């Protein structure tokens, strides 16, 4: 088996570091969840 180029390894580590705080979900999904949370809080305060 061939070793991966060093750039691939660092890209994988970078991607992992970026996605770990948001639960390894796509950024668009994390953003939708973030705004949905505030929309739910706003409706809870109004009602």
C-alpha positions as a Markdown table, in Angstrom:
| # | Residue | x | y | z |
|---|---|---|---|---|
| 1 | Unk | 0.0 | 0.0 | 0.0 |
| 2 | Unk | 1.4 | 3.4 | -0.9 |
| 3 | Unk | 1.7 | 6.1 | 1.7 |
| 4 | Unk | -0.5 | 9.1 | 1.3 |
| 5 | Unk | 1.2 | 12.4 | 0.3 |
| 6 | Unk | 1.9 | 14.6 | 3.3 |
| 7 | Unk | -0.6 | 17.2 | 2.0 |
| 8 | Unk | -3.4 | 14.7 | 2.2 |
| 9 | Unk | -2.7 | 13.9 | 5.8 |
| 10 | Unk | -2.6 | 17.5 | 6.9 |
| 11 | Unk | -5.8 | 18.2 | 4.9 |
| 12 | Unk | -7.5 | 15.3 | 6.7 |
| 13 | Unk | -6.4 | 16.6 | 10.1 |
| 14 | Unk | -7.5 | 20.1 | 9.3 |
| 15 | Unk | -10.9 | 18.9 | 8.1 |
| 16 | Unk | -11.3 | 16.9 | 11.3 |
| 17 | Unk | -10.3 | 19.9 | 13.4 |
| 18 | Unk | -12.9 | 22.1 | 11.7 |
| 19 | Unk | -15.7 | 19.6 | 11.8 |
| 20 | Unk | -15.2 | 18.2 | 15.3 |
| 21 | Unk | -16.7 | 21.1 | 17.3 |
| 22 | Unk | -19.9 | 20.9 | 15.2 |
| 23 | Unk | -20.4 | 17.2 | 15.6 |
| 24 | Unk | -18.9 | 16.1 | 12.2 |
| 25 | Unk | -22.0 | 17.3 | 10.3 |
| 26 | Unk | -21.9 | 19.4 | 7.2 |
| 27 | Unk | -21.4 | 23.1 | 7.9 |
| 28 | Unk | -24.7 | 24.0 | 6.2 |
| 29 | Unk | -26.6 | 21.6 | 8.5 |
| 30 | Unk | -24.8 | 23.0 | 11.6 |
| 31 | Unk | -25.8 | 26.5 | 10.5 |
| 32 | Unk | -29.4 | 25.5 | 10.0 |
| 33 | Unk | -29.5 | 23.9 | 13.5 |
| 34 | Unk | -27.9 | 27.1 | 15.0 |
| 35 | Unk | -30.6 | 29.4 | 13.6 |
| 36 | Unk | -33.4 | 26.9 | 14.3 |
| 37 | Unk | -32.4 | 26.9 | 18.0 |
| 38 | Unk | -32.8 | 30.7 | 18.2 |
| 39 | Unk | -36.1 | 30.6 | 16.2 |
| 40 | Unk | -37.4 | 28.0 | 18.7 |
| 41 | Unk | -36.3 | 30.2 | 21.7 |
| 42 | Unk | -38.0 | 33.2 | 20.2 |
| 43 | Unk | -41.3 | 31.4 | 19.8 |
| 44 | Unk | -41.1 | 30.0 | 23.3 |
| 45 | Unk | -40.6 | 33.5 | 24.7 |
| 46 | Unk | -43.6 | 34.9 | 22.6 |
| 47 | Unk | -46.0 | 32.2 | 23.7 |
